[in-house]
């Protein structure tokens, strides 16, 4: 049994308990359930923002503890202040140290929030709505095409966007009309190995009407520049910031470098073309 299979098996047991503890009727009564949602898709096209979906993550199966006692509100507020296009919050507790409460605290920011979890059941989408998420993650590696269709349709009915995550060309067959964004995970969830070229290889196969998001293994500005040139609109980055003593400062510094690099790139292009 690989890591992903272990996570999904545990998630099924966990879900049975959560459904009893928090029935659908209680989720629908939560004040956040009826809030107006924000669009990550639209945010990725806002030229005033960075395109970065900044992630809050305490630990992972491959890296262990990354930042165990991080303050979710302080960090996500800094992400928002310094130009993140969206925020990703891990809500899986057993393998990533996340929680529903982490996302609820992050919700104080007016920014699209992705619930990062292993969603296999419509109940989890109702949970996402109740905790204040705007977007759900659907991982092709643990879902069938029919399940992706069913879950993305259900999300759409609740006013949530869905980000379909793929790792190879075969998984692109899971894409359906109801999916709003297409993410390429450079990390193989079965082995947790990372290869940034995975995004470069797949971008040409992604329909232009689906904004492309590259995920995992992004640790420098040059990588973002390269992937942006290939056509990616979104860049999900978490560990690169969360591993630092102060993720808020790390994010602000990264954004400043990105702005400098973008400005220099525009200047070079202008010099190359010369005056009109």
N, C-alpha and C positions, 0 to 999 in steps of 0.2 A: 504493500500500500504506500503510494507516494504522499508527499506533504499535503497536496491539494485534496486528495481522497480522505485523508485523516481529518482535515478541517471540515469538509462537507459532512462527513459522518457525525462529527461532534456537533455541527450546526443543526442537524436534524434532531438530535436528542435535546439540544438547548431550546429549539423552537417549540417542542411539545410542552416544555415547562413554562415558557414565556406566554404561550397561548392561554394557559390556565391562570397564570398570575396576572396577566394583563389582557383580558378579553377585548374583542374588537369594539364592543360598546363603550369601554372605558377610553380606548384610543380616540374614538370619534368625538368624545366630550372634551378632549384636551384643547385648551385655547389656541394652541399653535396649529391645530388640525385645519382650521378654516382661514388661516392667514393667506394673503396674496403672495404667490411664489415669485421668485426672481429667475430670469433666464440666463443660464450659463452660456448657451449658444449665442445670445445677443452680446453678452459681456466679452466673449472672445473676439468679437468684431469691433470692439470699442478701441480705437487707435490711441486713446489716452491712457489705456492700461497696458500691462506687460505681456498678457497672454499666459502668464504663469498661474497654474492652479496649485497653490501652496498647501502642502499637507501637514496636518498635525498627527504625529505618530509617536507612540511611546516606546514600542519595541516591535520586533518582527521575528519569525521563526529562523531566518537566516543570520540576522545580526544580533539577536538577543536584545537586551535592554539598550535602548538608544538614548532616551531622556525620560526617566521614570517619573520624576516629580515636576515636570514642566507645567506651567500655568497656562491652561488653554485659552483663557480670555485675553491675557496679556499678549500671547504670541499671535493669535488670530486677529487681534485688533491691529497689531503691527503689520501683519500681512495685508490687511485691508487698507491701512493708512498709506502704505508704500506702493500701492498699485497692483496688487494681485487681481487677476480677473475672476478668480473663484477660490474657494477653500475646500479642501478635502479633509474629512474627519473620519478616522478609523473608529468604528463602533464595536468591532469584535474584541471581546475581553480576553478570552482564553489564549489566543495566539498573538494578538497585537496590543494587549493592554489597554484597549479603548473602552468606551462606554457610551450609553445613550446620553448621560449627563454631559460628557465632553461636547457633544454636538449641540445640546441645548444651551450650553454656556456660549459657544461660538455664535449661536443664532443672534446674539445681541448686536452683531455686525450686520450692516445692510449690504450684503454681498451674497452671490449665489453659493450655496453649500452643497457639496456632494457627500452623500452618505457612502462611505467606503466600507463595504462588508461583502459577505458571500451570500447574495440574495438568491434564494431558491424557492420562495413561497410568497404568494400575494400578501400574506400577513405582514411580512417584513416591509412591504411598500406602505402599508397602512401605518406601521411603526415609524417609517421615515417621515411620513406626512405629519404625524403627531409630535415628532421631536424637532421639527422645523427645517427639514431638508428641502432642497429644491430639485435635486437630481439624485437618481439612484444609479448604482453600478451594476451592470449585468456582465458576468464573466462567461464568455463562450466556452471556456475549458470545462466548466462544470454544469453547463446547460445544453439542452438540445435546441435546434432551431425553432421547434414548436413552442418550447418553454420561453425562449427569448421573445417570441411573438406575443404569447399570452401575457407575460409580465410587463412588457413595454406598452401594450394596449391598456392594461390595468393602471399603470403609472400615468398614462396620458389622461385617463378618465379622472384621476385625482389631481390633475394639474401639475404633475411632476415630469421633468425631462428624464431621459435615460441615456446613459453612456455605455455603449457596448464595447467591451474590451476583448481584443483578439491578440493572438501571438503568432499565427501563421496563416498562410493563404487559405487553407482548408476552412478555418474558422470564419473567414469572411462570408461564407455561405449562411451564417447565422443572421446576417443583416436583413432587416425588414423596414418597411416604410415608417413604422412608429418609432424607431430608434432615432434619437436626435443628434447624437454625436458618436463618432467612431474612434476608439482609443487603441493604440498599438502598445502593448506591454513588452518592453524590451527584456523583461524578466520572465523566464520560463517558470510558471507556478508549480510545475511538477518537480523541478530540480533546483529552482531559485538561482540559476545561473543567469547572467546578464550580458546582452550583446546589443549595443546601441544601433548597429547596422540593421537590426530587425525592422526598425521604423523606415529606414531608407529603402529597404527592399519592398516594403508593402505599400508605401504612399501612392505609387502609381496605379494601384488596384482599388483605391478607395474612391467611391463616387464623389464628385465635386460638391454635390449638395449636402454631404455629411461632413461638417467641420472635423478635421482630423486632430487628435490629441496624442502626443507621444508621452509615454509613461516609463519611469524607472531608469536609473543609470545616468541621470543628467546632473553633472556636478560643476560645469563651467559655462561661461557665457558663449564661448566659441561653439559648443555643442548646440546651444539654442539657435545661434545664428545659422549654423549649417542646416538644422532641421526646419527652420523657418523658410530658408531658401528653397527647400524641397517641397514646401507647401503646408506645413503643419501650422495650425492656428493656436493650439493649446499645448502647454508643457507642464506636466504634472511632476512637481519636485517636492520631496519631503525630507528624506534622510539627509540630504546635503545641508539643510538648515537645522534639522532637529538634533543632529549629532554635536552641534556646537554648544558651548556653555550658555550663550544667549542667542537662541534662534531668531529673535526679533532683530537684533543687530546684524546677524548673518544675512538675513533676508534683505534688509535695507542696503547693506554693502553690495550684495549681489545685483540688486536692481540698479544701483548707481553705476556699476561696471557695465551692465547691459545697456543703459542709456548712453554711456560714453562710447561704447562700441558701435551702437546704432548710429549715433551722430557722426562718428568718424567714417562709417560706411557710406553714409549719405554724402559726406563731403568728398570722398574719393570718387564716387560715381559722378558727382557734379563736375569735378576737376577733369575727369576722363572725357566727359561729353563736351565740356567747354561752354561758353556763353551761347545762348540761343541766337 
